[in-house]
Amino acid sequence: RLALGFLRETEPEMQDINAFQMRYNAFFQPAEGVHWSH
């Protein structure tokens, strides 16, 4: 949340936020899946 709050303060663009969220989710979703499986 700190990162998103920082981006919001620095005049963020919706496209940039969406891309950031997609990368963030894509990076952590597999990790969570492996964690739960383990």
C-alpha positions as CSV (number, residue, x, y, z in Angstrom):
1,R,0.0,0.0,0.0
2,L,2.9,2.3,0.7
3,A,4.1,2.0,-2.9
4,L,0.6,2.7,-4.3
5,G,0.2,5.7,-1.9
6,F,3.5,7.1,-3.1
7,L,2.6,6.7,-6.8
8,R,-0.7,8.5,-6.1
9,E,1.1,11.4,-4.6
10,T,3.4,11.7,-7.6
11,E,0.7,12.5,-10.1
12,P,0.2,8.9,-11.3
13,E,-1.6,7.9,-14.5
14,M,-4.3,5.3,-14.5
15,Q,-2.4,3.3,-17.2
16,D,0.8,3.3,-15.0
17,I,-1.1,2.2,-11.9
18,N,-2.9,-0.6,-13.8
19,A,0.4,-1.8,-15.3
20,F,2.0,-1.7,-11.9
21,Q,-0.8,-3.7,-10.3
22,M,-0.8,-6.2,-13.1
23,R,3.0,-6.7,-12.8
24,Y,2.6,-6.9,-9.0
25,N,-0.2,-9.4,-9.1
26,A,1.5,-11.5,-11.8
27,F,4.7,-11.6,-9.8
28,F,3.1,-12.5,-6.4
29,Q,0.2,-14.7,-7.6
30,P,2.5,-17.6,-8.6
31,A,4.4,-17.2,-5.3
32,E,1.2,-17.4,-3.3
33,G,0.0,-20.5,-5.3
34,V,3.3,-22.3,-4.5
35,H,3.1,-21.2,-0.9
36,W,-0.4,-22.5,-0.5
37,S,0.5,-25.7,-2.3
38,H,3.5,-26.3,-0.1
